């Protein structure tokens, strides 16, 4: 009777703490941008209105004609500021994620090449700790299963060599054959366990 393991779906790429920090940073950037936009517009509009107040002649027909250049200028400057701050935040985020992901990728490539000797460990404050821990568990389990199969292969080789030697010496017995059959059965079980 085979045991069926049920795995709960894990969410590796959404760490609640990391997600909360990112959202707080984004809200802070948006708030600073909004406040800067309003203050910049207020400053430029106030400056323009001060110029007009002391002017003897006002050459305009509508309020939008007066404030549109100020509005566009303030919006352009604030958008450039927002783009710079957001670009910096995204760069920081990518830098924080690229290191651990690069290390995990190198570890996966090493495992795919057959190296099961090195541990998969990230630095303490790196993201994706759960993913690295699960990969380390997989690496450890693979290594143990391969070691068992190698041990069973050695026993199978020894049993085959004993049977071959006894046949050449002319004293082959059912015990030698049974020993070889038992080693074959253990090897099949090991391979079956590896596949499940």
C-alpha positions as CSV (number, residue, x, y, z in Angstrom):
1,X,0.0,0.0,0.0
2,X,1.7,3.2,-1.1
3,X,1.4,6.3,1.0
4,X,0.3,9.4,-0.8
5,X,1.8,12.6,0.5
6,X,-0.4,15.7,0.3
7,X,1.5,18.9,-0.1
8,X,-0.1,22.2,0.9
9,X,0.5,24.9,-1.7
10,X,3.1,27.3,-0.4
11,X,3.3,30.9,-1.5
12,X,7.0,31.5,-2.0
13,X,7.0,34.8,-3.8
14,X,4.7,36.7,-1.4
15,X,6.4,37.1,1.9
16,X,3.9,39.0,4.1
17,X,6.6,41.0,5.8
18,X,8.3,41.9,2.5
19,X,5.0,42.7,0.9
20,X,4.0,45.0,3.8
21,X,7.3,46.8,3.6
22,X,7.0,47.3,-0.1
23,X,3.4,48.6,0.1
24,X,4.4,51.0,2.9
25,X,7.3,52.3,0.8
26,X,5.1,52.7,-2.2
27,X,2.4,54.6,-0.1
28,X,5.2,56.8,1.4
29,X,6.5,57.6,-2.1
30,X,3.1,58.4,-3.4
31,X,2.3,60.6,-0.4
32,X,5.6,62.5,-0.7
33,X,5.0,62.9,-4.5
34,X,1.4,64.2,-3.9
35,X,2.5,66.6,-1.2
36,X,5.4,67.8,-3.3
37,X,3.2,68.4,-6.3
38,X,0.7,70.4,-4.3
39,X,3.4,72.5,-2.6
40,X,5.2,73.1,-5.9
41,X,2.0,74.1,-7.6
42,X,1.1,76.4,-4.7
43,X,4.5,78.0,-4.8
44,X,4.6,78.6,-8.5
45,X,0.9,79.8,-8.7
46,X,1.5,82.2,-5.8
47,X,4.7,83.5,-7.4
48,X,2.8,84.1,-10.7
49,X,-0.1,85.8,-9.0
50,X,2.4,88.1,-7.1
51,X,3.9,89.1,-10.4
52,X,0.5,89.9,-11.9
53,X,-0.7,91.8,-8.8
54,X,2.1,94.4,-9.1
55,X,1.8,94.6,-12.9
56,X,0.0,97.6,-14.3
57,X,-1.3,95.6,-17.3
58,X,-2.7,92.1,-17.2
59,X,-2.7,90.4,-20.7
60,X,-5.0,87.5,-20.3
61,X,-8.6,86.6,-21.1
62,X,-9.1,83.5,-18.8
63,X,-7.8,82.1,-15.5
64,X,-6.7,79.0,-17.3
65,X,-4.5,81.1,-19.6
66,X,-2.8,82.4,-16.4
67,X,-2.4,79.2,-14.5
68,X,-2.0,76.6,-17.3
69,X,1.7,77.1,-17.8
70,X,2.3,77.0,-14.0
71,X,0.2,73.9,-13.7
72,X,2.0,72.1,-16.6
73,X,5.4,73.1,-15.2
74,X,4.6,72.0,-11.6
75,X,3.1,68.7,-12.9
76,X,6.2,68.0,-15.1
77,X,8.6,68.7,-12.2
78,X,6.6,66.5,-9.8
79,X,6.3,63.7,-12.3
80,X,10.1,63.7,-12.8
81,X,10.6,63.6,-9.0
82,X,8.1,60.8,-8.7
83,X,9.7,58.9,-11.5
84,X,13.1,59.3,-9.9
85,X,11.9,58.1,-6.5
86,X,9.9,55.2,-7.9
87,X,12.9,54.2,-10.1
88,X,15.1,54.2,-7.0
89,X,12.6,52.1,-5.1
90,X,12.3,49.6,-7.9
91,X,16.1,49.4,-8.3
92,X,16.4,48.7,-4.6
93,X,13.7,46.1,-4.7
94,X,15.3,44.3,-7.7
95,X,18.7,44.5,-6.0
96,X,17.2,42.9,-2.9
97,X,15.6,40.1,-4.9
98,X,18.2,39.4,-7.5
99,X,20.9,38.2,-5.0
100,X,18.8,35.4,-3.4
101,X,17.2,34.4,-6.7
102,X,20.6,34.2,-8.4
103,X,21.9,32.1,-5.6
104,X,18.9,29.7,-5.8
105,X,19.4,29.5,-9.5
106,X,23.0,28.5,-9.1
107,X,22.1,25.9,-6.5
108,X,19.4,24.4,-8.8
109,X,21.9,24.3,-11.7
110,X,24.4,22.6,-9.4
111,X,21.8,20.0,-8.4
112,X,20.8,19.4,-12.0
113,X,24.5,18.8,-12.8
114,X,24.5,16.0,-10.1
115,X,26.2,17.8,-7.2
116,X,24.2,16.9,-4.1
117,X,27.0,17.6,-1.6
118,X,26.6,21.4,-1.0
119,X,23.9,22.8,1.2
120,X,21.4,25.3,-0.1
121,X,21.5,28.2,2.4
122,X,20.7,31.9,1.9
123,X,21.9,34.7,4.1
124,X,19.8,35.3,7.2
125,X,18.0,38.4,6.0
126,X,17.6,37.3,2.4
127,X,14.1,36.8,0.9
128,X,12.9,33.4,-0.2
129,X,14.0,31.6,2.9
130,X,11.1,29.1,2.6
131,X,12.0,28.3,-1.0
132,X,15.6,27.7,-0.1
133,X,14.6,25.5,2.9
134,X,12.4,23.3,0.7
135,X,15.1,23.0,-2.0
136,X,17.5,22.0,0.8
137,X,15.0,19.3,1.9
138,X,14.7,18.1,-1.6
139,X,18.5,18.0,-2.1
140,X,18.9,16.0,1.2
141,X,16.2,13.5,0.3
142,X,17.7,13.0,-3.2
143,X,21.1,12.4,-1.7
144,X,19.8,9.9,0.8
145,X,17.8,8.0,-1.8
146,X,20.9,7.9,-4.2
147,X,23.1,6.6,-1.3
148,X,20.5,3.8,-0.6
149,X,20.4,2.8,-4.3
150,X,24.2,2.7,-4.4
151,X,24.3,0.5,-1.3
152,X,21.7,-1.8,-2.9
153,X,23.7,-1.8,-6.1
154,X,26.8,-2.9,-4.2
155,X,24.8,-5.7,-2.5
156,X,23.5,-6.8,-5.9
157,X,27.0,-6.8,-7.4
158,X,28.3,-8.8,-4.5
159,X,25.5,-11.4,-4.8
160,X,26.0,-11.6,-8.6
161,X,29.8,-12.1,-8.1
162,X,29.2,-14.8,-5.4
163,X,26.8,-16.7,-7.8
164,X,29.2,-16.3,-10.7
165,X,32.1,-17.6,-8.6
166,X,30.1,-20.5,-7.3
167,X,29.0,-21.4,-10.8
168,X,32.7,-21.4,-12.0
169,X,33.7,-23.5,-9.1
170,X,30.9,-25.9,-9.8
171,X,29.2,-25.6,-6.4
172,X,26.3,-23.2,-7.2
173,X,23.4,-23.6,-4.8
174,X,19.9,-22.3,-4.5
175,X,21.1,-20.2,-1.6
176,X,23.3,-18.2,-4.0
177,X,20.4,-17.7,-6.4
178,X,18.1,-16.7,-3.5
179,X,20.6,-14.2,-2.3
180,X,20.8,-12.7,-5.8
181,X,17.0,-12.6,-6.1
182,X,16.7,-10.9,-2.7
183,X,19.3,-8.3,-3.8
184,X,17.3,-7.7,-7.1
185,X,14.1,-7.2,-5.1
186,X,15.8,-4.7,-2.7
187,X,17.2,-2.9,-5.7
188,X,13.7,-2.7,-7.4
189,X,12.2,-1.4,-4.1
190,X,14.9,1.3,-3.9
191,X,14.3,2.4,-7.5
192,X,10.5,2.4,-6.9
193,X,11.0,4.5,-3.7
194,X,13.1,6.9,-5.7
195,X,10.4,7.3,-8.4
196,X,7.6,7.9,-5.9
